[in-house]
């Protein structure tokens, strides 16, 4: 990690071994996020995941401060039954995991949305309302050093 970088994280999404070998910060759908993180001196790297290369991905994550996870619960016949235990394992080793599997289970977000889908989520008043711009975040919260990662001082 360079001296100006505050932490190292992975952006994890599903793919195969070939996609993992070819992944860069600029050739995927998350490239704008890689660019934004770079602006905050966060070193981000791709972590393409599949069950077949789980050990390789786990070893990568254990060398980092955190991981942002973009893997649907069920997609193209794949689920997270092997990914979630691996994420719990790296979290137990001190790696910050976005949307930790245990938190997602407690929230039950997907289950609630599915079980209440018949209610319809569109408000009666469909007029667009003016949204005030959010105030800027304090300087301390902009970087990773004071964020929940908490391990950004690791070498």
PAZAGU-172570 format. One record per residue (C-alpha): residue in one letter; chain; x, y, z. Coordinates in pm, 1 decimal. Layout:
<rs>
R code unit       c1       c2       c3
R    A    A        X        Y        Z
...
</rs>
This chain:
<rs>
R code unit       c1       c2       c3
R    X    A      0.0      0.0      0.0
R    X    A    133.2    339.8    -93.5
R    X    A    197.5    595.5    177.2
R    X    A    -95.0    812.1     62.9
R    X    A   -345.5    523.2     59.4
R    X    A   -561.9    495.8    368.0
R    X    A   -670.0    133.1    322.8
R    X    A   -697.9   -158.0     81.2
R    X    A  -1029.5   -312.6    -12.0
R    X    A  -1166.8   -554.7   -268.1
R    X    A  -1479.2   -516.6   -476.0
R    X    A  -1622.3   -865.4   -505.6
R    X    A  -1861.5   -988.4   -773.8
R    X    A  -1946.2  -1323.0   -928.9
R    X    A  -1756.3  -1454.8  -1228.9
R    X    A  -1540.6  -1747.1  -1338.0
R    X    A  -1166.2  -1813.3  -1331.4
R    X    A  -1120.3  -1648.3  -1672.3
R    X    A  -1308.9  -1334.9  -1563.6
R    X    A  -1095.0  -1323.8  -1248.8
R    X    A   -773.9  -1343.9  -1451.4
R    X    A   -884.4  -1059.7  -1680.7
R    X    A  -1045.7   -831.1  -1421.2
R    X    A   -905.3   -482.1  -1375.0
R    X    A  -1038.8   -170.8  -1209.3
R    X    A  -1147.1    -34.0  -1547.1
R    X    A  -1303.7   -324.1  -1738.9
R    X    A  -1613.3   -404.0  -1533.2
R    X    A  -1949.0   -259.5  -1430.1
R    X    A  -1803.3   -131.4  -1101.5
R    X    A  -1534.1     80.5  -1267.0
R    X    A  -1697.5    409.2  -1153.1
R    X    A  -1672.2    285.5   -794.2
R    X    A  -1305.3    197.3   -837.9
R    X    A  -1248.6    548.7   -969.6
R    X    A  -1440.9    710.1   -683.4
R    X    A  -1252.7    511.2   -419.3
R    X    A   -925.7    611.9   -578.9
R    X    A  -1026.4    974.6   -524.3
R    X    A  -1037.0    902.9   -150.7
R    X    A   -694.5    733.8   -156.6
R    X    A   -848.5    391.1   -109.3
R    X    A   -663.2    115.2   -293.7
R    X    A   -936.6   -102.5   -444.2
R    X    A   -884.2   -425.4   -634.0
R    X    A  -1118.6   -662.8   -815.9
R    X    A  -1206.8   -992.7   -647.2
R    X    A  -1404.0  -1205.4   -892.6
R    X    A  -1567.8  -1494.8   -707.4
R    X    A  -1697.4  -1839.0   -794.9
R    X    A  -1731.6  -2147.8   -577.8
R    X    A  -1454.6  -2316.7   -776.7
R    X    A  -1197.3  -2052.9   -680.8
R    X    A  -1325.3  -1974.9   -332.2
R    X    A   -993.3  -2050.7   -156.9
R    X    A   -805.8  -1817.6   -390.4
R    X    A  -1054.2  -1537.1   -324.6
R    X    A  -1047.8  -1602.0     51.3
R    X    A   -668.2  -1574.0     53.5
R    X    A   -692.4  -1245.1   -137.3
R    X    A   -947.2  -1100.1    105.7
R    X    A   -740.8  -1196.4    409.6
R    X    A   -462.0   -967.9    283.6
R    X    A   -695.0   -665.5    270.5
R    X    A   -872.3   -432.3    510.9
R    X    A  -1221.5   -481.4    372.1
R    X    A  -1446.6   -605.7     95.0
R    X    A  -1751.2   -456.0    -76.3
R    X    A  -1971.1   -745.5   -192.6
R    X    A  -2188.2   -734.4   -507.0
R    X    A  -2329.1  -1087.1   -527.9
R    X    A  -2702.6  -1150.7   -553.8
R    X    A  -2852.7  -1410.6   -318.6
R    X    A  -2966.7  -1620.1   -616.0
R    X    A  -2854.9  -1554.1   -971.6
R    X    A  -2819.6  -1777.2  -1278.6
R    X    A  -2863.0  -2091.8  -1072.3
R    X    A  -2599.7  -1990.4   -815.2
R    X    A  -2663.4  -1903.8   -453.9
R    X    A  -2446.7  -1777.1   -167.9
R    X    A  -2438.9  -2101.5     32.7
R    X    A  -2058.5  -2125.2      2.3
R    X    A  -1978.6  -1753.7    -26.9
R    X    A  -2149.4  -1647.6    295.8
R    X    A  -1952.3  -1885.6    523.1
R    X    A  -1630.4  -1768.6    357.2
R    X    A  -1727.4  -1404.0    418.8
R    X    A  -1801.4  -1486.7    783.5
R    X    A  -1458.9  -1648.4    808.8
R    X    A  -1269.5  -1347.8    672.3
R    X    A  -1477.3  -1114.6    890.3
R    X    A  -1383.4  -1322.5   1194.7
R    X    A  -1019.5  -1265.2   1098.3
R    X    A  -1076.4   -887.5   1112.8
R    X    A  -1155.8   -802.6    751.3
R    X    A  -1448.4   -558.8    724.4
R    X    A  -1727.1   -710.2    510.2
R    X    A  -1997.8   -488.9    362.8
R    X    A  -2344.8   -632.7    404.3
R    X    A  -2217.9   -904.0    638.0
R    X    A  -2423.8  -1220.5    578.8
R    X    A  -2544.0  -1230.9    941.0
R    X    A  -2667.3   -871.9    921.3
R    X    A  -2853.6   -942.4    597.4
R    X    A  -3020.4  -1246.5    756.8
R    X    A  -3129.5  -1040.7   1057.3
R    X    A  -3268.0   -766.3    835.4
R    X    A  -3453.4  -1010.0    613.5
R    X    A  -3467.4   -740.0    346.7
R    X    A  -3510.3   -966.4     44.3
R    X    A  -3764.0  -1186.5    222.1
R    X    A  -3972.3   -885.9    327.3
R    X    A  -3975.6   -742.4    -24.3
R    X    A  -4074.0  -1077.9   -172.4
R    X    A  -4344.6  -1159.8     80.3
R    X    A  -4504.7   -814.5     50.7
R    X    A  -4475.4   -778.2   -327.0
R    X    A  -4857.4   -788.6   -363.5
R    X    A  -4891.1   -463.2   -167.3
R    X    A  -4743.3   -246.2   -438.4
R    X    A  -4477.8      0.7   -341.3
R    X    A  -4577.6    299.5   -550.9
R    X    A  -4713.4    589.2   -346.3
R    X    A  -5059.0    726.1   -425.4
R    X    A  -4911.2   1065.8   -496.9
R    X    A  -4677.1   1006.1   -789.3
R    X    A  -4572.4   1370.6   -821.3
R    X    A  -4202.1   1413.9   -784.2
R    X    A  -4107.1   1593.3   -471.3
R    X    A  -3816.9   1827.2   -447.9
R    X    A  -3534.4   1672.9   -250.5
R    X    A  -3294.7   1902.0    -74.0
R    X    A  -2928.9   1838.8   -135.9
R    X    A  -2760.3   1646.8    143.0
R    X    A  -2504.4   1848.3    337.7
R    X    A  -2141.5   1753.9    272.0
R    X    A  -1994.7   1492.0    502.0
R    X    A  -1738.1   1609.4    756.4
R    X    A  -1377.2   1573.8    648.4
R    X    A  -1316.7   1296.3    902.1
R    X    A  -1589.1   1080.1    745.7
R    X    A  -1472.1   1122.1    386.5
R    X    A  -1171.6    894.3    413.8
R    X    A  -1147.8    535.2    514.0
R    X    A   -926.7    601.5    816.8
R    X    A  -1216.3    700.5   1044.6
R    X    A  -1474.2    477.7    877.0
R    X    A  -1600.9    144.6   1013.0
R    X    A  -1313.4    -38.5    845.7
R    X    A  -1104.1     37.5   1150.1
R    X    A   -803.8   -151.4   1017.1
R    X    A   -678.0    104.3    772.9
R    X    A   -352.1    144.6    961.1
R    X    A   -243.2   -209.4    865.6
R    X    A     51.6   -238.0    632.3
</rs>
